[in-house]
Amino acid sequence: MIRKIKVFYAAFFVFLIISISINISKSFGASSLQIGTGYNETWGKYGTNYTTSLIYIPLNINYYPDKTFNFQATIPYMQVHKQTSTVIINGIPVQKAGASTSTTESGLGDIVLTGNYNITNQAVNPSLPTLTATVFVDLPTASKSTGLGTGKANYGFQLGITQLIKSYFYFINGGYTVLGKPSGVTSLTNPFSAYAGAGKLITKNLSVAVSGAWSQAIISGTHDAVTGNLSVIYTVVKNNTIGVTYIKGFTNESPSQGIMLNYSLMF
């Protein structure tokens, strides 16, 4: 019953953000601002003896000054059912040494600031794919005392390519993250990561995609995280998009399963 109540409040939070987004859209005339939210839940043992479930509800604010640059701020709410000795590092539950009991913690996650630069843009030059360079920083706004964060900033970069070929599309992305080193966690390494996938436009409003994601282990001697994803994206009306993704993990340090629901509104 407690879990159902918490999921209800999380769903209500998503509904509230959608309502706020729609109301804000009536106040702006520009078409360069995008607001989105979602409900992301994953669960698994992540290489430990305990199951951790993580609910992540982001408020995403994107600003597009032109077709070359894109800036994003992500302000997330988190709810994690975990052990008291577990700390969330770069979105991954890590077990620290010491006695532990089960607990549920919630609150603000790390705020993420991202800058994207389109080196090439298929919307401008259809003969070339879109090549995007990204830099990001995770601000240490999540609570260190409850294990929702480390109290340290992370930063990194990514390079991605996407292309639409008739009704098909593909995407490839690779990156590197420099992790802030929290106390009590040893053998922490900075991970490389990558994901790739392909999809098809079923109609002008509906598309499907399959993808895979890989992230290097952040603790020496553990397995890399590997997941497979199946996504469906539907445009309800112009610039009003809903996405659903199912996640399946394939290694001990990956989530066993997960679900992502996303909503975005451009205005």
Order of alpha helices (4+ residues) and beta strands (2+ residues): alpha-beta-beta-beta-beta-beta-beta-beta-beta-beta-beta-beta-beta-beta-beta-beta
